[in-house]
Amino acid sequence: MEHFGSFHSSCTAMLVGKKATIDGSTIIARDEDGESGINQKTFKVFPARDYDEEFISEYSGVRIPLHGHGCRFTATPNAQENEIKGRWDEQGINEYNVAMSATETEGTNARCLGHDPLVKNGIDEDSMLYLVLPFIKTAREGVARLGKLIEQYGTGECNGIAFADQDEVWYFETGAGHQWAAQRIPDDCYAICPNIMVIEEIDFNDPDNFMFASSLKSFVEKNHLNRDPTTFNYRNIFGTQSE
């Protein structure tokens, strides 16, 4: 339970597979526990359009070219503008009924960050939804697109990002500047994700349920980051062991 009076800031995400719900729907959700407790939101709808632009984040400064057709999508940024610049779309659903929630703040340990530091001008929470949601038709495509962008441009934060469509629910975690992994939530299961990494054993031979950075395995092996080479526990390798 979050105690707002103690000025903690900790979000929690929830992901539910289609066989774990009464009506067979998939669910992703995230509360936003900021220091003020409750932040008023604005529901926005962005129409489908053709993109031919260079996106520049007002928050991180990352510059990414966007081209091609983008579909209609929604977002729920804060109703009141704050001192932090940027889009901060937070979550939405596009016209193909793909949902995305960004993000759940996490942390990476110093060992991993020493070999792949966070990128000052990388893709951060403020812009992830805008760069991904208009251009995908499935949750799996969302994981692949965000992963490709993170590998190319890097990220300045460690985050958990949820994706869902009518069939699949995925949770995506950035583990360092360019490293990431994602796991499909089993249809008959649900997951509660606090501000720590939650993905554990990764099966590199199971593409139906795991996706990951092309460099992930070699990055860990090259830098001797796995203390137990008999397994590949993503949380133990990249995560932190404190509150």
Helices and strands as residue ranges (DSSP letters): G 4-6, E 12-16, G 18-20, E 27-31, E 44-46, E 49-56, E 63-70, E 73-75, E 91-93, E 99-105, H 110-115, H 128-132, G 133-135, H 139-153, E 159-164, E 169-174, E 180-184, E 190-193, E 210-212, H 216-222, H 234-238
